[in-house]
């Protein structure tokens, strides 16, 4: 007789506001779904797994497998239903006949430990059910229909999690009876209770970490709160070009050569931001082979990079840009540059530092052949 898992990944995850099924979202370069499947596989407790997916997510799952590798534990894929309850039943029906114990687990709980899984399975073998739970830390109020409020004893309360593990025959019967009778349950243990009575709960030391990723804030907490990026750029000084630095036209007999307006300082800043996002560099997003960017203002390109920042749930905390030029003297224009950059980044002026230096006539900057710039940026999670 074998032990299997049913991993439920068919939800829409709308509360997460990620624009996709949240289980495909990457945390630290690995999707939530892959993390959950890896936890089950590395526990070495399961003979196989049924993955429950919505039909419209099959292509996304195949793309995930191509990118992150196919989990060998997944032996069957079942189609999701209109509700989680229906999805679980579809998963249960896809189990092999020799399955004795089944652990039902939400893919949105990717940090489950081998200890939690093991205890859940052992209790199911002994008693028919093993349901992971965590103590309730908030004071819970029950509001009656007439508005009266009753305070519940939180010492007697538990927050149910997954895995919820059962003898396969018993949970299948409970789920099918619920379908026949039109019962709607809050979780799998609720169905088991209705059919078989008492369920066995356990609280493992790790249970508070066995969180379910539900809202955007949950994902932000699990990701690094900050990212740092560094950028560098250099352009040659040539005749018959305007010198544009941080969106400011600086009077000079020569300007910087480039496909766009060649604003070397903004280019370094964009590279720093893209680096912090892990999105390559400006050449990847705005190639000089594309005539759409010929002569374009780099401040417009910076606005596009800032949209990438916002779309991924980040914001600029501060930026520091150093412009290296022997001439012209840039001190009279620094404050205007700071204001331009601060507005573009959506930060206060004191969070956008611009400074200029020379190389004491050394190198191409010192000989007046070109200008270089370096930038460092700090991104923080969430909005201000």
C-alpha positions in Angstrom: 0.0 0.0 0.0 1.3 3.5 -0.9 1.2 7.0 0.4 0.4 9.8 -2.0 -0.2 13.6 -1.9 -2.8 15.7 -3.6 -1.4 19.1 -4.2 -4.1 21.7 -4.8 -2.9 24.5 -7.2 -6.1 25.3 -9.1 -7.0 28.6 -7.4 -7.0 32.0 -9.0 -5.2 33.7 -6.1 -7.0 37.0 -6.8 -6.2 38.5 -3.3 -2.5 38.3 -4.1 -3.0 40.7 -7.0 -0.1 39.2 -9.0 -1.8 39.0 -12.3 -1.3 35.3 -12.5 -2.0 32.2 -10.4 0.1 32.9 -7.3 1.7 29.4 -7.3 3.6 30.4 -10.4 5.1 33.4 -8.8 8.8 33.2 -8.1 10.3 33.7 -4.6 14.1 34.0 -4.8 14.1 32.7 -8.3 12.0 29.6 -7.6 8.2 29.4 -8.0 5.9 28.8 -5.1 4.6 25.6 -6.7 8.1 24.2 -7.3 9.0 25.0 -3.6 5.9 23.1 -2.4 6.6 20.1 -4.6 10.2 20.1 -3.6 9.3 20.0 0.1 7.2 16.9 -0.5 9.8 15.2 -2.7 12.7 15.8 -0.3 10.7 14.5 2.6 10.9 11.0 0.9 7.5 10.1 2.4 5.5 9.9 -0.7 5.2 7.4 -3.6 3.5 9.8 -5.9 1.6 13.1 -6.2 -1.6 14.2 -8.0 -1.3 17.9 -9.0 -4.6 19.7 -9.4 -4.5 22.5 -11.9 -7.0 24.7 -13.6 -7.2 23.9 -17.3 -6.1 27.4 -18.3 -2.9 27.0 -16.2 -1.6 23.9 -18.0 0.5 26.0 -20.4 2.0 28.0 -17.5 2.8 24.7 -15.7 4.6 23.4 -18.8 6.6 26.6 -19.0 7.5 26.3 -15.3 8.7 22.7 -15.9 10.8 23.8 -18.8 12.3 26.6 -16.7 12.7 24.9 -13.3 12.6 21.2 -14.1 9.7 18.7 -13.9 9.2 17.2 -10.4 9.4 13.4 -10.7 6.9 13.1 -7.7 4.1 14.3 -9.9 2.6 11.2 -11.5 -0.9 12.5 -12.3 -2.5 15.9 -13.2 -6.2 16.4 -12.3 -8.3 19.3 -13.5 -9.5 21.8 -11.0 -13.2 22.3 -10.3 -15.3 25.4 -9.6 -14.4 25.3 -5.9 -11.5 24.0 -3.9 -13.7 21.2 -2.6 -14.5 20.1 -6.1 -10.8 20.3 -7.0 -9.8 18.1 -4.1 -12.4 15.5 -5.1 -11.0 15.5 -8.6 -7.6 14.9 -7.2 -8.8 12.2 -4.9 -10.4 10.4 -7.8 -7.1 10.4 -9.7 -5.3 8.4 -6.9 -4.3 4.8 -7.7 -6.2 2.0 -6.0 -3.2 0.9 -3.9 -3.1 4.3 -2.2 -3.7 3.9 1.5 -2.9 7.3 2.9 -3.3 10.6 1.2 -2.0 14.0 2.3 -4.0 17.0 0.9 -1.8 20.0 0.7 -2.2 23.6 -0.7 0.5 24.6 -3.1 0.3 28.0 -1.5 2.0 26.6 1.6 5.5 26.1 0.1 7.4 26.0 3.5 6.0 22.9 4.9 8.6 20.7 6.7 9.3 17.0 6.6 8.5 16.9 10.3 5.0 18.2 9.7 4.4 15.9 6.8 5.7 12.9 8.8 3.5 13.6 11.9 0.5 14.1 9.7 1.0 10.8 7.9 1.7 8.8 11.1 -1.5 10.2 12.8 -3.6 9.3 9.7 -2.3 5.8 9.9 -3.1 5.5 13.6 -6.4 7.4 13.8 -7.6 8.0 10.2 -6.7 11.7 10.2 -3.8 14.0 10.9 -4.4 17.7 10.4 -1.7 20.3 10.9 -2.7 23.4 12.9 -1.3 26.4 14.7 -2.4 28.1 17.9 -4.6 31.2 17.6 -2.7 34.3 18.7 -5.4 36.9 18.3 -8.4 37.3 20.5 -11.4 36.0 18.5 -14.8 37.6 18.8 -18.0 35.8 17.8 -20.8 38.2 16.7 -24.3 37.0 17.1 -27.1 37.8 14.7 -28.5 40.4 17.0 -25.1 42.1 17.3 -24.1 40.7 20.7 -20.4 39.8 20.9 -18.9 36.8 22.6 -15.2 36.4 23.3 -13.9 32.9 22.6 -11.3 31.2 24.6 -8.3 31.2 22.3 -6.6 28.5 24.3 -9.2 26.2 22.9 -8.9 27.4 19.3 -6.7 26.2 16.5 -6.1 27.5 13.0 -6.2 24.6 10.6 -3.5 24.3 8.0 -2.4 21.8 5.4 -1.3 19.0 5.1 -4.6 17.4 6.1 -3.9 13.7 5.8 -6.4 10.8 5.9 -6.9 7.2 5.0 -7.8 7.4 1.4 -11.0 5.4 1.4 -12.4 7.4 4.3 -11.7 10.9 2.8 -12.9 9.8 -0.6 -16.2 8.6 0.9 -16.6 11.9 2.9 -15.9 14.0 -0.2 -18.3 12.0 -2.4 -21.1 12.2 0.2 -20.6 16.0 0.4 -21.0 16.2 -3.4 -24.1 14.1 -3.3 -25.7 16.0 -0.5 -24.6 19.5 -1.6 -22.5 20.1 1.5 -20.0 23.0 1.4 -17.1 22.7 3.7 -14.4 25.1 4.8 -11.7 22.4 4.6 -11.1 18.7 4.1 -11.2 18.1 7.8 -14.7 19.5 8.0 -15.9 16.9 5.5 -14.2 14.2 7.4 -15.8 15.3 10.6 -19.3 15.2 9.1 -18.8 11.7 7.8 -16.6 10.0 10.4 -16.7 12.3 13.5 -13.6 13.5 15.3 -10.4 14.5 13.5 -6.9 14.4 15.0 -5.1 17.7 15.2 -1.5 18.3 15.9 0.6 21.4 16.5 4.2 21.1 15.4 6.9 23.5 16.5 7.3 24.6 12.9 3.6 25.2 12.3 3.7 29.0 12.6 6.2 29.0 9.7 3.9 26.8 7.6 2.1 29.9 6.3 -0.2 30.1 3.4 0.7 32.8 0.9 -2.6 34.7 0.3 -2.1 38.4 0.0 0.5 40.6 -1.8 1.9 41.4 1.6 2.5 37.7 2.3 4.7 37.5 -0.8 6.5 40.7 0.1 7.3 39.4 3.6 8.9 36.2 2.1 11.0 38.1 -0.4 14.0 40.1 0.5 12.8 43.6 1.6 15.6 45.4 -0.2 17.7 45.1 -3.4 20.8 47.0 -4.4 21.9 47.7 -8.0 25.0 49.3 -9.5 25.3 50.9 -12.9 28.1 52.3 -15.1 28.1 54.0 -18.4 30.5 56.1 -20.6 30.1 58.1 -23.8 32.5 59.9 -26.1 32.4 63.7 -26.4 31.8 64.9 -30.0 31.1 68.0 -32.0 27.5 69.0 -32.9 25.8 67.2 -30.1 24.0 68.7 -27.1 25.4 67.8 -23.6 22.4 66.4 -21.6 23.0 65.2 -18.0 20.1 64.1 -15.8 17.7 65.8 -18.2 19.5 69.1 -18.0 21.0 70.8 -21.1 24.4 71.8 -20.0 26.1 74.5 -22.1 29.2 73.0 -23.7 30.9 73.2 -27.1 30.6 69.4 -27.4 28.0 66.8 -26.4 27.9 63.1 -25.8 27.7 60.7 -28.7 25.0 58.0 -28.6 21.9 56.5 -30.2 19.6 58.3 -27.7 20.4 61.7 -26.2 23.3 59.9 -24.6 22.5 61.1 -21.0 25.3 59.1 -19.4 24.2 59.7 -15.9 20.6 58.5 -16.5 21.9 55.5 -18.4 24.0 54.5 -15.4 21.0 55.0 -13.1 18.7 52.9 -15.4 21.3 50.1 -15.4 21.5 50.2 -11.6 17.7 49.9 -11.3 17.5 47.1 -13.9 20.3 45.3 -12.1 18.5 45.5 -8.8 15.4 44.0 -10.5 17.5 41.3 -12.2 16.4 42.5 -15.6 19.7 42.9 -17.4 20.7 46.3 -18.8 19.5 49.1 -20.9 20.9 47.5 -24.1 18.5 44.6 -23.6 15.4 46.8 -23.2 16.3 49.8 -25.5 18.8 48.5 -28.1 20.7 51.0 -30.3 19.6 48.9 -33.3 16.0 50.1 -32.8 15.3 53.4 -34.5 12.4 54.0 -32.1 15.1 55.1 -29.6 17.1 57.3 -31.9 17.5 60.7 -30.2 15.0 59.8 -27.5 15.2 61.6 -24.1 16.8 59.2 -21.6 14.3 60.7 -19.0 11.5 59.1 -21.0 13.4 55.8 -20.9 13.8 56.2 -17.2 10.0 56.5 -16.8 9.6 53.2 -18.6 12.1 51.6 -16.2 10.2 53.0 -13.3 7.0 51.3 -14.6 9.0 48.0 -14.4 9.8 48.8 -10.8 6.2 49.5 -9.9 4.8 46.5 -11.7 7.0 44.2 -9.6 6.0 45.7 -6.3 9.2 47.7 -5.6 9.9 51.4 -5.1 13.2 53.4 -5.1 14.4 54.2 -1.6 17.3 56.3 -2.7 19.8 56.7 -5.5 23.4 58.1 -5.7 24.9 59.1 -9.1 28.5 60.2 -9.7 29.4 62.0 -12.9 33.1 62.0 -13.9 34.0 64.8 -16.2 37.0 67.1 -16.5 34.9 69.8 -18.0 32.5 71.6 -18.2 32.0 72.5 -14.5 28.8 70.9 -13.4 28.3 72.5 -10.0 25.8 75.1 -11.2 23.5 72.4 -12.6 23.6 69.8 -9.9 20.5 71.0 -8.0 18.4 71.0 -11.2 19.6 67.5 -12.0 18.7 66.3 -8.5 15.1 67.7 -8.8 14.7 66.0 -12.2 15.9 62.6 -10.9 13.9 62.9 -7.7 10.7 63.5 -9.6 11.4 60.7 -12.0 12.1 58.2 -9.2 9.2 59.4 -7.1 11.4 60.3 -4.1 12.2 63.3 -2.0 15.1 65.4 -3.3 17.3 64.4 -0.5 16.9 60.7 -1.7 18.4 61.5 -5.1 22.0 62.5 -4.8 24.0 63.8 -7.8 27.7 64.7 -7.6 30.4 65.5 -10.0 34.1 64.9 -9.9 37.2 64.9 -12.1 40.1 62.5 -12.5 42.8 65.2 -12.1 43.3 65.1 -15.9 43.9 61.3 -15.9 42.3 58.9 -18.4 39.8 59.6 -21.1 37.7 61.8 -18.8 40.7 63.8 -17.8 41.7 64.3 -21.4 38.3 65.6 -22.2 37.5 62.7 -24.6 34.4 61.5 -22.8 32.3 61.5 -19.7 31.4 58.5 -17.5 28.9 58.0 -14.7 28.3 55.5 -11.9 25.1 54.9 -10.0 23.9 53.0 -7.0 20.3 52.5 -6.2 18.4 50.9 -3.3 15.0 49.4 -4.0 12.5 48.6 -1.2 9.4 46.5 -1.2 6.0 48.0 -1.5 4.7 51.6 -1.8 5.6 54.4 0.5 
